[in-house]
Amino acid sequence: MPEEPLTYRDAGVDIDEAGRALRAVVDRIQQTHDERVVGGIGAFGGLFRAEFPDCERPLLVSSIDGVGTKTKVASMVGSYRGLGKDIVNHCVNDILCQGARPLFFLDYFATSKLEADVFQEVLSGAAEACAEAGVALIGGETAEMPGVYHDGELDLVGAIVGVVDQGRMLPKGEPKAGDALVGIASNGLHTNGFSLARRALFEIAGMSVRDPVPGLETTIGEELLRPHRCYLNALYPLLQEGSGIYGLAHITGGGLYDNLPRVLPLDVRAVIDRRSWTVLPIFRLIQDAGGIPESEMYRAFNMGIGMVAVVDRDLAGAVVQRLNQAGEAAAVIGELQKGSHDVQIL
């Protein structure tokens, strides 16, 4: 028998610290609540009043995702607030591709040893993004798992539930050859491709997060940590109108090649003109650092296009104008053509 009694804290899990960390961000979380959230924080389950008077046939839409190894870069830089925004915005964009508006969000924060300031930074960012998107941060889980994660590591996952009227669900209609592909700009890697980026920049090229990006007044770390853009407030109003949008593709892992076919009919292909937008400098830096083929870059990264809308050819100009007026950078980047169910980038 040991001379001193063994506690959970001795084993690496500090329940009291987790409670203190959560209490520090309760106010920010509660600011995302409205009358639809029933009960408070700390219950075994989150309660949300499911009333949808604006929907004739409401369908719930759910999604779950993580920020991947972007957490590694955040640790290298010592900045974590953007990670909370990343996971919320990623999930909001995913269900937007079904035409849904978000209702509530739950987070999963796991680490080897809980550091209260890191936890609070992440949750504050998540709460801020939730408030901007009108989604309630209704609950979550905080897990200390020494032995599963290395010291200083964390993992961040989010789950979201939204609603769409079945009559407005995307994709819809029958896009055809000649219809337009409207690209909406990203502001960087968003939440995908970081394993390849870290290998190219830091392992092969020996660069640092403090090194400047050529042609910019920012560092590699700052560019890599730019939060995932949320396209809800610009796109959702268009989906409620006769805007001619047949479908939306969130450009995440797999890039344009893998994500666009998910919203296209089987008898058309997407033909994209890569000259129709300027690839961000961070992508060219990653490519040069790792000697990465162009085709691999377009499969691993969004390459500057965060969302693609499939739009009726006659209405594409108006959609681009509305998106630009809403603060996004949008342009026609290609069209649909008769052919196999794939993507060609020319």
C-alpha positions in Angstrom: 0.0 0.0 0.0 1.3 3.5 -0.8 2.1 5.8 2.2 -0.1 8.6 0.8 -3.7 8.1 -0.5 -4.0 8.2 -4.2 -6.3 10.9 -5.7 -7.7 11.5 -9.2 -5.5 14.6 -9.4 -2.5 12.5 -8.7 -3.5 10.4 -11.7 -3.6 13.5 -13.9 -7.3 14.5 -13.8 -8.2 17.7 -11.9 -12.0 17.8 -11.6 -11.9 21.1 -9.6 -9.8 22.8 -12.2 -12.3 21.8 -14.9 -15.1 23.2 -12.9 -13.3 26.5 -12.4 -12.5 26.7 -16.1 -16.1 26.2 -17.1 -17.4 28.8 -14.6 -15.1 31.4 -16.1 -16.9 31.1 -19.5 -20.5 30.5 -18.4 -21.5 34.1 -19.1 -20.2 34.0 -22.6 -22.0 30.7 -23.2 -25.3 32.0 -21.8 -25.1 35.0 -24.1 -25.8 32.6 -27.0 -29.0 31.4 -25.4 -32.5 32.7 -26.0 -36.0 31.6 -25.0 -35.6 28.3 -27.0 -33.0 27.0 -24.6 -34.7 25.3 -21.7 -32.7 24.9 -18.4 -29.2 25.9 -17.6 -25.7 24.7 -18.0 -24.7 21.6 -16.1 -27.6 19.3 -16.8 -27.0 15.8 -18.2 -28.5 16.9 -21.5 -29.2 20.2 -23.3 -32.9 21.1 -23.8 -34.1 23.0 -26.8 -37.7 24.0 -27.6 -38.4 22.5 -31.0 -41.0 24.9 -32.5 -40.7 25.9 -36.1 -43.6 28.0 -37.1 -41.8 29.1 -40.3 -41.5 25.5 -41.6 -44.3 23.5 -43.1 -42.3 20.3 -43.0 -39.3 20.8 -40.7 -36.4 18.4 -41.0 -33.5 18.4 -38.5 -30.1 18.4 -40.0 -27.0 17.4 -38.0 -23.3 17.3 -38.5 -20.1 16.6 -36.5 -16.5 17.5 -37.2 -13.2 18.5 -35.7 -10.4 21.0 -36.4 -7.8 18.3 -36.9 -4.1 19.1 -36.5 -4.7 22.8 -36.7 -4.5 22.4 -32.9 -0.8 21.7 -33.3 -0.2 25.1 -35.0 -2.3 26.9 -32.3 0.0 25.3 -29.7 3.1 26.4 -31.6 1.8 30.0 -31.8 0.3 30.0 -28.3 -3.1 31.3 -29.7 -6.3 29.3 -29.3 -9.3 31.6 -29.7 -9.6 31.0 -33.4 -10.0 27.2 -32.9 -13.4 27.8 -31.2 -14.5 29.9 -34.2 -13.1 27.2 -36.6 -15.2 24.4 -35.3 -18.5 26.4 -35.0 -18.1 27.9 -38.5 -17.1 24.6 -40.1 -20.2 22.9 -38.7 -22.5 25.8 -39.6 -21.3 25.7 -43.2 -21.8 22.0 -43.5 -25.5 22.0 -42.6 -25.9 25.2 -44.7 -25.2 22.9 -47.7 -28.5 21.2 -46.9 -30.2 24.6 -46.8 -30.4 24.5 -43.0 -30.1 27.3 -40.4 -28.3 26.3 -37.2 -30.2 25.7 -33.9 -27.7 24.5 -31.3 -24.1 23.4 -31.0 -22.1 21.2 -28.6 -18.4 21.0 -28.2 -15.9 18.3 -27.1 -12.7 19.6 -25.7 -10.1 16.9 -24.8 -6.5 17.3 -23.6 -3.8 15.6 -21.6 -3.9 18.1 -18.8 -6.4 20.9 -18.6 -5.0 24.4 -18.9 -7.8 26.8 -17.8 -6.6 29.7 -19.9 -6.4 27.6 -23.1 -9.9 26.1 -22.4 -11.4 29.5 -21.8 -9.8 30.9 -25.0 -11.2 28.1 -27.1 -14.7 28.3 -25.6 -14.8 32.1 -25.8 -14.1 31.8 -29.5 -16.8 29.2 -29.9 -19.3 31.3 -28.1 -18.4 34.4 -30.2 -19.0 32.4 -33.4 -22.2 31.0 -32.1 -23.5 34.4 -31.3 -22.6 35.7 -34.8 -24.5 32.7 -36.4 -27.5 32.8 -34.1 -26.8 29.3 -32.7 -27.1 28.3 -29.1 -24.0 26.8 -27.4 -26.1 24.4 -25.5 -23.6 22.0 -23.9 -20.4 20.1 -24.3 -17.8 17.8 -22.7 -14.4 18.5 -21.3 -12.1 15.5 -21.0 -8.6 15.2 -19.4 -7.0 12.0 -20.7 -3.4 11.7 -19.6 -1.8 8.8 -21.5 -4.1 9.2 -24.5 -2.8 12.7 -25.5 0.8 13.9 -25.1 1.5 16.8 -22.8 0.3 20.1 -24.3 -2.0 18.4 -26.9 -5.7 19.1 -27.3 -8.5 17.9 -29.5 -11.6 19.9 -30.5 -14.8 18.5 -32.0 -18.2 20.0 -32.5 -21.7 18.8 -33.2 -24.5 20.9 -34.6 -28.2 20.5 -35.2 -30.2 22.8 -37.5 -33.5 22.8 -39.3 -34.7 23.2 -42.9 -38.1 23.1 -44.4 -38.3 20.1 -46.6 -39.4 22.2 -49.5 -36.3 24.3 -49.3 -33.8 21.5 -48.8 -30.6 21.5 -50.8 -29.5 20.3 -53.3 -32.7 20.9 -55.3 -33.9 21.1 -58.9 -31.9 19.8 -61.8 -28.8 21.8 -62.6 -27.8 21.3 -66.2 -24.9 21.9 -68.7 -24.3 25.6 -68.9 -25.2 26.5 -65.3 -22.7 28.4 -63.4 -20.3 27.6 -60.5 -20.0 30.6 -58.1 -17.0 30.5 -55.9 -16.9 32.3 -52.5 -13.4 33.0 -51.2 -11.8 31.4 -48.2 -9.3 33.3 -46.1 -6.8 30.5 -45.8 -6.7 26.8 -45.0 -9.8 26.9 -42.8 -9.7 23.5 -41.0 -8.2 21.2 -43.6 -4.8 20.1 -44.9 -2.8 21.0 -41.8 -0.9 17.7 -41.7 0.4 18.3 -45.2 1.1 22.0 -44.5 3.0 21.2 -41.3 5.1 18.6 -43.0 6.0 20.9 -45.9 6.6 24.1 -43.9 8.1 22.9 -40.7 9.6 19.5 -41.3 10.9 19.7 -44.9 11.6 23.4 -45.2 12.5 24.0 -41.6 10.4 27.1 -41.3 8.9 28.6 -38.2 5.5 30.0 -37.3 7.3 33.3 -36.7 8.7 33.5 -40.3 7.0 36.0 -42.6 4.9 35.0 -45.6 6.5 36.4 -48.7 4.5 39.3 -50.1 2.5 39.7 -46.9 3.0 41.6 -43.6 2.0 38.6 -41.6 3.7 35.5 -40.3 3.2 31.8 -41.3 1.5 31.2 -37.9 -1.0 34.1 -38.4 -1.9 32.9 -41.9 -2.4 29.3 -40.8 -4.6 30.3 -37.9 -7.0 32.5 -39.7 -10.4 31.3 -38.5 -12.7 29.3 -40.9 -15.1 31.7 -42.6 -18.8 31.4 -41.9 -21.0 31.8 -45.0 -24.4 31.6 -43.3 -25.3 35.3 -43.1 -24.4 35.9 -46.7 -26.0 32.8 -48.2 -29.0 32.0 -46.1 -31.1 35.0 -47.2 -30.5 34.0 -50.8 -31.7 30.5 -50.1 -35.0 31.8 -48.9 -35.6 33.6 -52.2 -35.8 32.5 -55.9 -32.1 33.1 -56.3 -31.5 30.1 -58.6 -29.1 28.3 -56.3 -29.4 24.6 -56.9 -26.8 23.4 -54.4 -23.8 24.4 -52.2 -20.6 22.5 -51.7 -18.4 23.3 -48.7 -14.8 23.0 -49.8 -13.2 21.0 -47.0 -11.0 17.8 -47.0 -10.7 16.6 -50.5 -10.9 20.1 -52.0 -12.8 20.9 -55.1 -12.3 17.5 -56.6 -14.1 15.5 -53.9 -16.7 18.0 -52.6 -18.3 19.4 -55.7 -19.5 16.1 -57.0 -21.5 15.6 -53.8 -24.1 18.1 -55.0 -24.1 17.4 -58.8 -26.3 15.2 -61.0 -24.5 12.1 -62.3 -24.6 13.3 -65.9 -22.6 16.5 -65.6 -19.1 17.5 -64.7 -17.8 20.7 -63.1 -15.3 22.6 -65.2 -13.3 25.2 -63.2 -11.1 27.9 -64.5 -8.3 28.3 -62.0 -7.5 31.8 -63.5 -10.8 33.1 -62.2 -9.4 33.7 -58.7 -6.1 34.4 -57.1 -4.6 31.6 -55.0 -3.6 32.9 -51.6 0.1 33.3 -50.9 0.1 30.8 -48.0 -0.9 28.0 -50.4 2.0 28.8 -52.8 4.4 28.9 -49.9 3.2 25.4 -48.8 3.5 24.1 -52.3 7.0 25.4 -52.8 8.2 24.3 -49.4 7.1 20.7 -49.9 7.5 20.4 -53.7 3.8 19.4 -53.8 2.2 18.7 -57.2 -0.6 21.1 -58.3 -3.2 18.3 -58.4 -2.4 17.3 -54.9 -2.7 20.9 -53.7 -6.2 21.1 -55.1 -7.2 17.8 -53.4 -5.7 18.6 -50.0 -6.6 22.3 -49.7 -9.5 24.7 -50.6 -6.9 26.8 -52.5 -8.8 30.0 -51.8 -12.4 28.9 -52.4 -14.3 28.1 -49.3 -17.8 27.4 -50.8 -19.2 26.8 -54.3 -22.7 27.5 -55.3 -24.3 25.8 -58.3 -26.4 28.5 -59.8 -28.8 28.9 -62.8 -26.7 30.5 -65.5 -29.2 33.4 -66.0 -29.1 34.3 -62.3 -25.4 33.8 -61.5 -24.5 37.5 -62.0 -27.2 38.6 -59.5 -26.0 36.0 -56.9 -22.4 37.2 -57.2 -23.5 40.8 -56.8 -25.5 40.0 -53.7 -22.7 38.0 -52.1 -20.2 40.7 -52.7 -22.6 43.3 -51.2 -22.9 41.0 -48.1 -19.1 41.3 -47.6 -17.9 38.1 -49.3 -15.6 37.9 -52.3 -17.5 35.9 -54.9 -17.0 35.3 -58.7 -18.1 32.8 -61.4 -15.3 30.3 -61.4 -16.6 27.7 -63.9 -19.6 26.0 -65.3 -21.3 22.6 -65.7 -20.8 20.6 -68.8 -22.2 17.3 -70.1 -20.0 14.5 -69.0 -18.9 12.1 -66.3 -19.6 12.9 -62.6 -16.2 14.6 -61.9 -14.3 17.9 -61.6 -11.9 19.3 -64.2 -9.7 22.2 -63.1 -8.2 23.9 -66.2 
